[in-house]
């Protein structure tokens, strides 16, 4: 009988957390999309916009996810989106982690370094994400993350 209150509290907590709109949405970024005008399934044009926006932010994994959806719907991809889809080898059945989303290949790192050194704050932000969220956490990579975070911040407007 003494366990009944504890069980009721546990049941109450479980039911109050299920489908609670105030709970954070933990979906990967590749599954997020802004509200659409119809607030239903995004149109092909909206999907293409999402893919291009992620590509412009050097979010290759997410751009590949959107490109994959477009391709499955029979939509022709631009050569750049097709290239990203091929390079990323996107597979929706592969488990996704933060490290895999923000991972960069050596040639991508080199390209982003050049762009960031020439003032591209999106490239600097992407390098910061890589060194903070994907690369092995060593003192050298921590310094890299701090460096690229500062570079990314140089383009931000003060509040």
DSSP file (Angstrom, degrees, kcal/mol; ACC not computed):
  #  RESIDUE AA STRUCTURE BP1 BP2  ACC     N-H-->O    O-->H-N    N-H-->O    O-->H-N    TCO  KAPPA ALPHA  PHI   PSI    X-CA   Y-CA   Z-CA
    1    1 A X    >         0   0    0      0, 0.0     3,-0.8     0, 0.0     4,-0.5   0.000 360.0 360.0 360.0 -31.9    0.0    0.0    0.0
    2    2 A X  T 3>  +     0   0    0      1,-0.2     4,-0.5     2,-0.2     3,-0.3   0.764 360.0  57.0 -68.7 -23.0    2.9    2.4    0.7
    3    3 A X  H 3> S+     0   0    0      1,-0.2     4,-2.4     2,-0.1    -1,-0.2   0.680  85.3  82.6 -80.1 -17.6    4.1    2.0   -2.9
    4    4 A X  H <> S+     0   0    0     -3,-0.8     4,-2.5     1,-0.2     5,-0.2   0.905  89.2  48.9 -58.2 -47.4    0.8    3.2   -4.4
    5    5 A X  H  > S+     0   0    0     -4,-0.5     4,-2.3    -3,-0.3    -1,-0.2   0.911 112.3  49.3 -60.6 -40.0    1.5    7.0   -4.0
    6    6 A X  H  X S+     0   0    0     -4,-0.5     4,-2.3     1,-0.2    -1,-0.2   0.903 111.8  48.6 -65.2 -40.0    4.9    6.6   -5.6
    7    7 A X  H  X S+     0   0    0     -4,-2.4     4,-2.5     2,-0.2    -1,-0.2   0.889 110.8  50.6 -65.9 -39.5    3.4    4.6   -8.5
    8    8 A X  H  X S+     0   0    0     -4,-2.5     4,-2.5    -5,-0.2    -2,-0.2   0.902 110.4  49.3 -65.5 -40.2    0.7    7.2   -9.0
    9    9 A X  H  X S+     0   0    0     -4,-2.3     4,-2.5     2,-0.2    -2,-0.2   0.928 111.8  48.8 -63.9 -44.3    3.3   10.0   -9.1
   10   10 A X  H  X S+     0   0    0     -4,-2.3     4,-2.4     1,-0.2    -2,-0.2   0.918 112.3  48.5 -61.7 -43.3    5.4    8.1  -11.6
   11   11 A X  H  X S+     0   0    0     -4,-2.5     4,-2.4     1,-0.2     5,-0.2   0.900 110.9  50.9 -63.4 -41.2    2.3    7.5  -13.7
   12   12 A X  H  X S+     0   0    0     -4,-2.5     4,-2.2     2,-0.2    -2,-0.2   0.917 111.1  48.2 -62.4 -43.9    1.3   11.1  -13.5
   13   13 A X  H  X S+     0   0    0     -4,-2.5     4,-1.5     2,-0.2    -2,-0.2   0.916 111.8  49.4 -63.9 -43.0    4.8   12.2  -14.6
   14   14 A X  H  X S+     0   0    0     -4,-2.4     4,-1.1     1,-0.2     3,-0.2   0.933 114.2  44.0 -63.1 -45.9    4.9    9.8  -17.5
   15   15 A X  H  < S+     0   0    0     -4,-2.4    -1,-0.2     1,-0.2    -2,-0.2   0.837 111.5  53.3 -71.6 -31.0    1.5   10.9  -18.8
   16   16 A X  H  < S+     0   0    0     -4,-2.2    -1,-0.2    -5,-0.2    -2,-0.2   0.786 109.5  48.9 -75.4 -24.0    2.1   14.6  -18.4
   17   17 A X  H >< S+     0   0    0     -4,-1.5     3,-1.3    -3,-0.2     2,-0.3   0.716  87.4 100.4 -84.8 -21.7    5.4   14.4  -20.4
   18   18 A X  T 3< S-     0   0    0     -4,-1.1     3,-0.1     1,-0.3    -4,-0.0  -0.498 104.8 -13.3 -71.2 126.7    3.9   12.5  -23.3
   19   19 A X  T 3  S+     0   0    0     -2,-0.3     2,-0.6     1,-0.2    -1,-0.3   0.782  87.6 164.8  55.1  31.7    3.1   14.7  -26.3
   20   20 A X    X   -     0   0    0     -3,-1.3     3,-1.7     1,-0.1    -1,-0.2  -0.704  34.3-147.7 -80.0 120.4    3.5   17.8  -24.2
   21   21 A X  T 3  S+     0   0    0     -2,-0.6    -1,-0.1     1,-0.3     4,-0.1   0.705  95.8  59.7 -64.6 -17.6    3.8   20.8  -26.5
   22   22 A X  T 3  S+     0   0    0      2,-0.1    -1,-0.3    -3,-0.0     2,-0.1   0.605  83.0 100.1 -85.6  -9.8    6.2   22.6  -24.0
   23   23 A X  S <  S-     0   0    0     -3,-1.7    -6,-0.0     1,-0.1    -5,-0.0  -0.480  86.9 -98.6 -72.4 145.3    8.7   19.8  -24.2
   24   24 A X        -     0   0    0     -2,-0.1     2,-0.8     1,-0.1    -1,-0.1  -0.292  29.9-118.6 -65.6 150.0   11.7   20.5  -26.5
   25   25 A X        -     0   0    0      1,-0.1    -1,-0.1    -3,-0.1    -4,-0.0  -0.813  28.0-174.2 -89.6 112.6   11.7   19.1  -30.0
   26   26 A X        +     0   0    0     -2,-0.8    -1,-0.1     2,-0.0     3,-0.1   0.157  34.9 132.4 -97.5  19.1   14.7   16.8  -30.2
   27   27 A X        -     0   0    0      1,-0.1     5,-0.1     2,-0.1    -2,-0.1  -0.387  66.9 -98.7 -66.3 148.0   14.4   15.9  -33.8
   28   28 A X    >   -     0   0    0      1,-0.1     3,-2.3     3,-0.1     4,-0.5  -0.287  33.6-110.1 -61.3 154.5   17.7   16.2  -35.8
   29   29 A X  G >  S+     0   0    0      1,-0.3     3,-1.2     2,-0.2    -1,-0.1   0.804 116.4  68.1 -56.9 -29.2   18.1   19.5  -37.7
   30   30 A X  G 3  S+     0   0    0      1,-0.3    -1,-0.3     3,-0.0    -2,-0.1   0.668 102.0  46.6 -67.8 -14.1   17.7   17.5  -41.0
   31   31 A X  G <  S+     0   0    0     -3,-2.3    -1,-0.3     2,-0.0     2,-0.2   0.457  93.6  96.8-104.5  -2.6   14.0   16.9  -40.0
   32   32 A X    <   +     0   0    0     -3,-1.2     2,-0.3    -4,-0.5    -4,-0.0  -0.586  44.8 166.9 -84.6 146.9   13.2   20.4  -39.0
   33   33 A X        -     0   0    0     -2,-0.2     3,-0.1     3,-0.0    14,-0.0  -0.965  37.3-101.7-154.9 148.2   11.5   22.8  -41.3
   34   34 A X        -     0   0    0     -2,-0.3     2,-0.1     1,-0.1    16,-0.0  -0.173  55.1 -80.2 -62.9 161.0    9.9   26.2  -40.9
   35   35 A X        -     0   0    0      1,-0.1     2,-0.2     4,-0.1    -1,-0.1  -0.381  50.1-138.1 -60.6 137.7    6.1   26.5  -40.8
   36   36 A X        -     0   0    0      4,-0.2     3,-0.5    -3,-0.1    -1,-0.1  -0.550  21.3-108.8 -95.4 165.0    4.7   26.4  -44.3
   37   37 A X  S    S+     0   0    0      1,-0.3    -1,-0.1    -2,-0.2    -2,-0.0   0.895 124.7  39.0 -58.9 -40.3    1.8   28.5  -45.6
   38   38 A X  S    S-     0   0    0      3,-0.1    -1,-0.3     2,-0.0     3,-0.1   0.579 101.7-137.8 -86.5  -9.2   -0.5   25.5  -45.6
   39   39 A X  S    S+     0   0    0     -3,-0.5     2,-0.1     1,-0.2    -2,-0.1   0.787  75.5  85.9  55.4  31.3    1.0   24.2  -42.3
   40   40 A X  S    S-     0   0    0      1,-0.3     2,-0.2     0, 0.0    -4,-0.2  -0.211  92.4 -14.2-126.8-139.1    1.0   20.7  -43.8
   41   41 A X  S    S-     0   0    0     -2,-0.1    -1,-0.3    -3,-0.1    -3,-0.1  -0.499  77.8-111.1 -69.3 132.0    3.5   18.8  -46.0
   42   42 A X        -     0   0    0     -2,-0.2    -1,-0.1     1,-0.1     2,-0.0  -0.310  31.2-117.2 -64.1 147.4    6.1   21.1  -47.5
   43   43 A X     >  -     0   0    0      1,-0.1     4,-2.4    -3,-0.1     5,-0.2  -0.309  27.4-104.9 -75.3 166.8    5.9   21.7  -51.2
   44   44 A X  H  > S+     0   0    0      1,-0.2     4,-2.4     2,-0.2     5,-0.2   0.865 123.5  54.4 -60.6 -36.2    8.7   20.7  -53.5
   45   45 A X  H  > S+     0   0    0      2,-0.2     4,-2.1     1,-0.2    -1,-0.2   0.901 108.7  47.9 -65.0 -40.4    9.7   24.3  -53.8
   46   46 A X  H  > S+     0   0    0      2,-0.2     4,-2.5     1,-0.2    -2,-0.2   0.912 111.1  50.7 -66.7 -41.6    9.9   24.6  -50.0
   47   47 A X  H  X S+     0   0    0     -4,-2.4     4,-2.4     1,-0.2    -2,-0.2   0.913 110.3  50.0 -60.4 -42.4   12.0   21.4  -49.8
   48   48 A X  H  X S+     0   0    0     -4,-2.4     4,-2.5     1,-0.2    -1,-0.2   0.894 109.5  51.4 -63.2 -39.9   14.4   22.8  -52.4
   49   49 A X  H  X S+     0   0    0     -4,-2.1     4,-2.7     2,-0.2    -2,-0.2   0.920 109.4  50.0 -61.9 -44.7   14.7   26.0  -50.5
   50   50 A X  H  X S+     0   0    0     -4,-2.5     4,-2.4     2,-0.2     5,-0.2   0.927 111.5  48.8 -60.1 -45.1   15.5   24.1  -47.3
   51   51 A X  H  X S+     0   0    0     -4,-2.4     4,-2.1     1,-0.2    -2,-0.2   0.929 113.5  45.8 -61.4 -45.9   18.2   22.1  -49.2
   52   52 A X  H  X S+     0   0    0     -4,-2.5     4,-2.5     2,-0.2    -1,-0.2   0.881 111.4  52.3 -66.5 -38.6   19.7   25.2  -50.7
   53   53 A X  H  X S+     0   0    0     -4,-2.7     4,-1.3     2,-0.2    -1,-0.2   0.919 111.5  46.2 -63.6 -43.3   19.7   27.1  -47.3
   54   54 A X  H  <>S+     0   0    0     -4,-2.4     5,-3.2     1,-0.2    -1,-0.2   0.882 112.5  50.8 -67.1 -36.7   21.5   24.2  -45.6
   55   55 A X  H ><5S+     0   0    0     -4,-2.1     3,-1.7    -5,-0.2    -2,-0.2   0.908 107.0  53.5 -65.8 -41.0   24.0   24.0  -48.4
   56   56 A X  H 3<5S+     0   0    0     -4,-2.5    -1,-0.2     1,-0.3    -2,-0.2   0.793 109.3  49.3 -63.8 -27.7   24.6   27.8  -48.2
   57   57 A X  T 3<5S-     0   0    0     -4,-1.3    -1,-0.3    -5,-0.2    -2,-0.2   0.294 117.9-115.5 -92.2   8.8   25.3   27.3  -44.5
   58   58 A X  T < 5 +     0   0    0     -3,-1.7     2,-1.4     1,-0.2    -3,-0.2   0.771  68.2 145.3  62.0  28.0   27.7   24.4  -45.3
   59   59 A X     >< +     0   0    0     -5,-3.2     4,-2.5     1,-0.2     5,-0.2  -0.654  19.5 171.3 -93.2  76.7   25.4   22.0  -43.5
   60   60 A X  H  >  +     0   0    0     -2,-1.4     4,-2.5     1,-0.2    -1,-0.2   0.868  68.9  51.7 -61.4 -43.7   26.2   19.2  -45.9
   61   61 A X  H  > S+     0   0    0     40,-0.5     4,-1.9     1,-0.2    -1,-0.2   0.936 113.9  43.9 -61.1 -46.5   24.5   16.4  -44.0
   62   62 A X  H  > S+     0   0    0     39,-0.2     4,-2.1     2,-0.2    -2,-0.2   0.888 112.2  52.3 -67.6 -39.1   21.2   18.3  -43.7
   63   63 A X  H  X S+     0   0    0     -4,-2.5     4,-2.5     1,-0.2    -1,-0.2   0.905 109.5  50.7 -61.5 -40.3   21.4   19.5  -47.3
   64   64 A X  H  X S+     0   0    0     -4,-2.5     4,-2.5    -5,-0.2    -2,-0.2   0.878 106.7  54.6 -65.3 -37.0   21.8   15.9  -48.4
   65   65 A X  H  X S+     0   0    0     -4,-1.9     4,-1.8     2,-0.2    -2,-0.2   0.929 112.0  42.9 -62.1 -45.2   18.8   14.9  -46.3
   66   66 A X  H  X S+     0   0    0     -4,-2.1     4,-2.2     2,-0.2    -2,-0.2   0.899 113.5  52.0 -67.9 -39.5   16.6   17.4  -48.1
   67   67 A X  H  X S+     0   0    0     -4,-2.5     4,-2.8     1,-0.2    -2,-0.2   0.890 106.5  54.7 -62.9 -38.6   18.0   16.5  -51.5
   68   68 A X  H  X S+     0   0    0     -4,-2.5     4,-2.4     2,-0.2    -1,-0.2   0.921 107.4  49.5 -59.7 -45.1   17.3   12.9  -50.8
   69   69 A X  H  X S+     0   0    0     -4,-1.8     4,-1.1     1,-0.2    -1,-0.2   0.913 112.1  48.6 -61.3 -42.7   13.6   13.7  -50.1
   70   70 A X  H ><>S+     0   0    0     -4,-2.2     5,-2.3     1,-0.2     3,-0.6   0.934 110.9  49.7 -62.6 -46.1   13.4   15.7  -53.3
   71   71 A X  H ><5S+     0   0    0     -4,-2.8     3,-1.8     1,-0.3    -1,-0.2   0.888 106.6  55.5 -62.3 -39.4   15.0   12.9  -55.4
   72   72 A X  H 3<5S+     0   0    0     -4,-2.4    -1,-0.3     1,-0.3    -2,-0.2   0.777 105.7  53.5 -63.4 -25.4   12.6   10.4  -53.9
   73   73 A X  T <<5S-     0   0    0     -4,-1.1    -1,-0.3    -3,-0.6    -2,-0.2   0.364 123.2-107.1 -90.8   5.5    9.8   12.6  -55.1
   74   74 A X  T < 5 +     0   0    0     -3,-1.8     2,-0.4     1,-0.3    -3,-0.2   0.659  68.9 148.2  82.9  16.0   11.3   12.6  -58.7
   75   75 A X      < -     0   0    0     -5,-2.3    -1,-0.3    -6,-0.1     2,-0.2  -0.714  49.9-121.0 -88.2 131.8   12.5   16.1  -58.6
   76   76 A X        -     0   0    0     -2,-0.4     2,-0.2     1,-0.1    -1,-0.0  -0.528  29.3-139.9 -70.6 133.3   15.7   16.9  -60.6
   77   77 A X        -     0   0    0     -2,-0.2    -1,-0.1     1,-0.1     2,-0.0  -0.629  17.2-106.7 -94.0 152.3   18.4   18.2  -58.4
   78   78 A X     >  -     0   0    0     -2,-0.2     4,-2.6     1,-0.1     5,-0.2  -0.374  39.4-106.4 -65.9 157.0   20.8   21.0  -59.3
   79   79 A X  H  > S+     0   0    0      1,-0.2     4,-2.3     2,-0.2     5,-0.1   0.877 120.8  51.6 -55.6 -37.8   24.4   19.7  -60.0
   80   80 A X  H  > S+     0   0    0      2,-0.2     4,-2.2     1,-0.2    -1,-0.2   0.915 111.0  46.2 -68.1 -42.3   25.6   21.0  -56.6
   81   81 A X  H  > S+     0   0    0      2,-0.2     4,-2.5     1,-0.2    -2,-0.2   0.899 112.8  50.6 -66.1 -39.1   22.8   19.3  -54.6
   82   82 A X  H  X S+     0   0    0     -4,-2.6     4,-2.5     2,-0.2    -2,-0.2   0.907 109.5  51.6 -63.4 -40.3   23.4   16.1  -56.5
   83   83 A X  H  X S+     0   0    0     -4,-2.3     4,-3.0    -5,-0.2     5,-0.2   0.921 110.8  47.3 -62.0 -44.5   27.1   16.3  -55.8
   84   84 A X  H  X S+     0   0    0     -4,-2.2     4,-2.8     2,-0.2     5,-0.2   0.912 111.2  51.4 -63.9 -42.1   26.4   16.8  -52.0
   85   85 A X  H  X>S+     0   0    0     -4,-2.5     4,-1.0     1,-0.2     5,-0.9   0.914 114.1  44.1 -60.7 -42.7   24.0   13.9  -52.0
   86   86 A X  H  <5S+     0   0    0     -4,-2.5    -2,-0.2     2,-0.2     3,-0.2   0.931 115.6  46.8 -67.2 -46.0   26.6   11.7  -53.7
   87   87 A X  H  <5S+     0   0    0     -4,-3.0    -2,-0.2     1,-0.2    -1,-0.2   0.887 114.5  46.0 -65.8 -39.6   29.5   12.9  -51.4
   88   88 A X  H  <5S-     0   0    0     -4,-2.8    -1,-0.2    -5,-0.2    -2,-0.2   0.702  92.3-146.8 -77.2 -18.9   27.5   12.5  -48.2
   89   89 A X  T  <5 -     0   0    0     -4,-1.0    -3,-0.2    -5,-0.2    -4,-0.1   0.926  24.4-156.4  50.3  47.9   26.2    9.1  -49.2
   90   90 A X      < +     0   0    0     -5,-0.9     2,-0.4    -6,-0.2    -1,-0.2  -0.303  20.6 177.8 -61.6 131.9   23.0   10.0  -47.3
   91   91 A X    >   -     0   0    0     -3,-0.1     3,-1.7     3,-0.1   -26,-0.1  -0.962  22.9-152.9-136.2 116.1   21.0    7.0  -46.0
   92   92 A X  T 3  S+     0   0    0     -2,-0.4     4,-0.1     1,-0.3    -1,-0.1   0.700  95.6  58.6 -65.4 -16.8   17.9    7.7  -44.0
   93   93 A X  T 3  S+     0   0    0      2,-0.1     2,-0.4    -3,-0.0    -1,-0.3   0.548  82.5 100.2 -88.1  -7.5   18.2    4.4  -42.2
   94   94 A X  S <  S-     0   0    0     -3,-1.7    -3,-0.1     1,-0.1     0, 0.0  -0.630  85.0-109.0 -78.7 131.8   21.7    5.2  -40.9
   95   95 A X        -     0   0    0     -2,-0.4     2,-0.4     1,-0.1    -1,-0.1  -0.321  34.7-141.9 -59.1 142.9   21.6    6.3  -37.2
   96   96 A X        +     0   0    0     -4,-0.1     2,-0.3     4,-0.0    -1,-0.1  -0.896  21.8 176.4-113.5 136.5   22.4    9.9  -36.9
   97   97 A X     >  -     0   0    0     -2,-0.4     4,-2.1     1,-0.1     5,-0.2  -0.862  45.1-106.5-128.5 166.8   24.5   11.5  -34.1
   98   98 A X  H  > S+     0   0    0     -2,-0.3     4,-2.1     1,-0.2     5,-0.2   0.919 121.1  54.2 -58.0 -43.0   25.7   15.1  -33.5
   99   99 A X  H  > S+     0   0    0      1,-0.2     4,-0.6     2,-0.2    -1,-0.2   0.881 109.4  46.5 -59.8 -39.6   29.2   14.0  -34.5
  100  100 A X  H  4 S+     0   0    0      1,-0.2     3,-0.3     2,-0.2    -1,-0.2   0.845 110.3  52.9 -74.5 -32.1   28.0   12.6  -37.8
  101  101 A X  H  < S+     0   0    0     -4,-2.1   -40,-0.5     1,-0.2   -39,-0.2   0.908 118.3  35.6 -67.0 -41.0   25.8   15.7  -38.6
  102  102 A X  H  < S+     0   0    0     -4,-2.1    -1,-0.2    -5,-0.2    32,-0.2   0.383  88.8 124.4 -97.2   3.9   28.7   18.1  -38.1
  103  103 A X     <  -     0   0    0     -4,-0.6     2,-0.4    -3,-0.3   -42,-0.2  -0.329  41.1-164.1 -64.6 145.3   31.5   15.9  -39.4
  104  104 A X        -     0   0    0     26,-0.1     2,-0.2   -44,-0.1    -2,-0.1  -0.981  15.9-128.6-129.3 144.0   33.6   17.4  -42.2
  105  105 A X    >>  -     0   0    0     -2,-0.4     4,-2.3     1,-0.1     3,-0.7  -0.542  35.6-104.0 -83.1 158.4   36.0   15.6  -44.6
  106  106 A X  H 3> S+     0   0    0      1,-0.3     4,-2.4     2,-0.2     5,-0.2   0.869 122.1  51.2 -53.4 -40.9   39.6   17.0  -44.9
  107  107 A X  H 3> S+     0   0    0      1,-0.2     4,-2.0     2,-0.2    -1,-0.3   0.847 109.9  50.4 -67.7 -31.0   38.8   18.7  -48.3
  108  108 A X  H <> S+     0   0    0     -3,-0.7     4,-2.8     2,-0.2    -2,-0.2   0.899 109.3  51.3 -70.0 -39.8   35.7   20.3  -46.8
  109  109 A X  H  X S+     0   0    0     -4,-2.3     4,-2.5     2,-0.2    -2,-0.2   0.936 110.8  48.3 -60.7 -46.3   37.8   21.6  -43.9
  110  110 A X  H  X S+     0   0    0     -4,-2.4     4,-2.0     2,-0.2    -1,-0.2   0.917 112.8  47.9 -61.4 -44.0   40.4   23.1  -46.3
  111  111 A X  H  X S+     0   0    0     -4,-2.0     4,-2.2     1,-0.2    -1,-0.2   0.929 113.5  47.1 -62.0 -45.9   37.7   24.8  -48.4
  112  112 A X  H  X S+     0   0    0     -4,-2.8     4,-3.0     1,-0.2     5,-0.2   0.861 108.0  56.2 -66.9 -35.2   35.9   26.2  -45.4
  113  113 A X  H  X S+     0   0    0     -4,-2.5     4,-2.6    -5,-0.2    -1,-0.2   0.937 108.7  47.3 -59.8 -46.1   39.2   27.5  -43.9
  114  114 A X  H  X S+     0   0    0     -4,-2.0     4,-1.1     1,-0.2    -2,-0.2   0.934 114.6  45.9 -60.9 -46.3   39.9   29.5  -47.1
  115  115 A X  H  <>S+     0   0    0     -4,-2.2     5,-2.4     1,-0.2     3,-0.4   0.920 113.8  48.6 -63.9 -43.6   36.4   30.9  -47.2
  116  116 A X  H ><5S+     0   0    0     -4,-3.0     3,-1.8     1,-0.2    -1,-0.2   0.888 107.7  54.3 -65.6 -39.0   36.5   31.8  -43.5
  117  117 A X  H 3<5S+     0   0    0     -4,-2.6    -1,-0.2     1,-0.3    -2,-0.2   0.768 106.0  55.1 -65.1 -23.9   39.9   33.4  -43.8
  118  118 A X  T 3<5S-     0   0    0     -4,-1.1    -1,-0.3    -3,-0.4    -2,-0.2   0.195 132.9 -88.8 -95.4  16.0   38.4   35.6  -46.5
  119  119 A X  T < 5S+     0   0    0     -3,-1.8     2,-1.1     1,-0.2    -3,-0.2   0.500  76.3 145.3  98.2   4.6   35.6   36.8  -44.3
  120  120 A X     >< -     0   0    0     -5,-2.4     4,-1.8     1,-0.2    -1,-0.2  -0.653  25.0-173.9 -78.8 101.3   32.8   34.1  -44.8
  121  121 A X  H  > S+     0   0    0     -2,-1.1     4,-2.5     1,-0.2    -1,-0.2   0.794  81.2  59.3 -69.7 -27.5   31.3   34.0  -41.3
  122  122 A X  H  > S+     0   0    0      2,-0.2     4,-2.1     1,-0.2    -1,-0.2   0.893 106.6  48.1 -65.6 -38.0   29.1   31.1  -42.2
  123  123 A X  H  > S+     0   0    0     -3,-0.2     4,-2.2     2,-0.2    -2,-0.2   0.904 111.5  49.9 -67.3 -41.0   32.2   29.1  -43.1
  124  124 A X  H  X S+     0   0    0     -4,-1.8     4,-2.4     2,-0.2    28,-0.2   0.909 110.7  49.9 -63.4 -41.5   33.8   30.1  -39.7
  125  125 A X  H  X S+     0   0    0     -4,-2.5     4,-2.5     1,-0.2    -1,-0.2   0.909 109.6  51.1 -62.5 -41.5   30.6   29.1  -37.9
  126  126 A X  H  X S+     0   0    0     -4,-2.1     4,-2.2     2,-0.2    -1,-0.2   0.884 109.6  49.6 -65.7 -37.8   30.6   25.7  -39.6
  127  127 A X  H  X S+     0   0    0     -4,-2.2     4,-2.8     2,-0.2     5,-0.2   0.900 109.5  52.2 -65.4 -40.6   34.3   25.1  -38.7
  128  128 A X  H  X S+     0   0    0     -4,-2.4     4,-2.3    20,-0.2     5,-0.3   0.928 109.2  50.2 -59.1 -44.3   33.4   26.1  -35.1
  129  129 A X  H  X S+     0   0    0     -4,-2.5     4,-2.9     2,-0.2     5,-0.5   0.917 111.3  49.1 -60.5 -42.8   30.6   23.5  -35.2
  130  130 A X  H  X>S+     0   0    0     -4,-2.2     5,-2.8     1,-0.2     4,-2.3   0.965 115.2  41.7 -60.9 -52.9   33.0   20.8  -36.5
  131  131 A X  H  <5S+     0   0    0     -4,-2.8    -1,-0.2     1,-0.2    14,-0.2   0.793 122.5  41.0 -69.2 -27.1   35.7   21.4  -33.9
  132  132 A X  H  <5S+     0   0    0     -4,-2.3    -1,-0.2    -5,-0.2    -2,-0.2   0.841 129.7  21.7 -85.5 -36.3   33.1   21.8  -31.1
  133  133 A X  H  <5S+     0   0    0     -4,-2.9    -3,-0.2    -5,-0.3    -2,-0.2   0.598 132.2  21.8-114.1 -13.8   30.7   19.0  -31.9
  134  134 A X  T  <5S+     0   0    0     -4,-2.3    -3,-0.2    -5,-0.5    -4,-0.1   0.722  95.4  83.2-125.5 -41.9   32.4   16.5  -34.1
  135  135 A X  S   <S-     0   0    0     -5,-2.8   -32,-0.0     1,-0.1     2,-0.0  -0.253  93.1 -83.5 -70.1 156.5   36.2   16.5  -33.9
  136  136 A X        -     0   0    0      1,-0.1     2,-1.7    -3,-0.0     5,-0.2  -0.350  48.2-113.8 -56.9 136.0   38.0   14.7  -31.1
  137  137 A X        +     0   0    0     -3,-0.1     2,-0.3     4,-0.1    -1,-0.1  -0.560  60.4 145.6 -82.9  85.4   38.1   16.9  -28.1
  138  138 A X     >  -     0   0    0     -2,-1.7     4,-2.3     1,-0.1     5,-0.2  -0.733  64.0-106.5-111.4 163.4   41.8   17.7  -27.7
  139  139 A X  H  > S+     0   0    0     -2,-0.3     4,-2.1     1,-0.2     5,-0.2   0.897 121.9  52.6 -57.2 -38.9   43.4   20.9  -26.5
  140  140 A X  H  > S+     0   0    0      1,-0.2     4,-2.2     2,-0.2    -1,-0.2   0.931 110.6  45.9 -62.9 -45.3   44.4   21.7  -30.1
  141  141 A X  H  > S+     0   0    0      1,-0.2     4,-2.6     2,-0.2    -1,-0.2   0.829 109.3  55.8 -68.8 -30.4   40.8   21.2  -31.4
  142  142 A X  H  X S+     0   0    0     -4,-2.3     4,-2.4     2,-0.2    -1,-0.2   0.911 108.5  47.9 -65.1 -41.5   39.5   23.3  -28.5
  143  143 A X  H  X S+     0   0    0     -4,-2.1     4,-2.6     2,-0.2    -2,-0.2   0.907 111.2  50.9 -64.2 -40.8   41.8   26.1  -29.6
  144  144 A X  H  X S+     0   0    0     -4,-2.2     4,-2.7     2,-0.2     5,-0.3   0.934 110.0  49.9 -60.4 -45.7   40.6   25.7  -33.2
  145  145 A X  H  X S+     0   0    0     -4,-2.6     4,-2.2     1,-0.2    -2,-0.2   0.925 112.3  47.0 -59.8 -45.2   36.9   25.9  -32.0
  146  146 A X  H  X S+     0   0    0     -4,-2.4     4,-2.2     2,-0.2    -1,-0.2   0.907 112.0  51.2 -63.1 -41.7   37.6   29.0  -30.0
  147  147 A X  H  X S+     0   0    0     -4,-2.6     4,-2.2     1,-0.2    -2,-0.2   0.942 113.6  42.8 -61.2 -49.0   39.4   30.6  -32.9
  148  148 A X  H  X S+     0   0    0     -4,-2.7     4,-2.5     1,-0.2   -20,-0.2   0.808 110.7  56.5 -72.5 -28.1   36.6   29.9  -35.4
  149  149 A X  H  X S+     0   0    0     -4,-2.2     4,-2.0    -5,-0.3    -1,-0.2   0.921 109.3  46.6 -65.0 -42.7   34.0   31.0  -32.9
  150  150 A X  H  X S+     0   0    0     -4,-2.2     4,-1.0     2,-0.2    -2,-0.2   0.909 112.5  49.9 -64.5 -41.5   35.7   34.3  -32.6
  151  151 A X  H >< S+     0   0    0     -4,-2.2     3,-0.6     1,-0.2     4,-0.5   0.908 110.7  49.6 -63.1 -42.1   36.0   34.6  -36.4
  152  152 A X  H >< S+     0   0    0     -4,-2.5     3,-1.0     1,-0.2     4,-0.2   0.871 108.4  54.5 -64.4 -35.7   32.3   33.8  -36.8
  153  153 A X  H >< S+     0   0    0     -4,-2.0     3,-1.2     1,-0.2    -1,-0.2   0.708  89.7  75.7 -71.5 -20.2   31.5   36.4  -34.2
  154  154 A X  T << S+     0   0    0     -4,-1.0    -1,-0.2    -3,-0.6    -2,-0.2   0.784  97.5  47.3 -63.3 -25.4   33.4   39.1  -36.1
  155  155 A X  T <  S+     0   0    0     -3,-1.0    -1,-0.3    -4,-0.5    -2,-0.2   0.512  91.4 103.3 -93.2  -5.4   30.5   39.3  -38.6
  156  156 A X  S <  S-     0   0    0     -3,-1.2     2,-0.4    -4,-0.2    -3,-0.0  -0.488  72.1-123.1 -80.2 148.0   27.7   39.5  -36.0
  157  157 A X        -     0   0    0     -2,-0.2    -2,-0.1     1,-0.1    -1,-0.1  -0.708  31.2-110.9 -84.9 137.6   25.9   42.7  -35.2
  158  158 A X              0   0    0     -2,-0.4    -1,-0.1     1,-0.1     0, 0.0  -0.373 360.0 360.0 -65.2 148.7   26.1   43.7  -31.5
  159  159 A X              0   0    0     -2,-0.0    -1,-0.1     0, 0.0    -2,-0.0   0.466 360.0 360.0 -76.2 360.0   22.7   43.5  -29.7
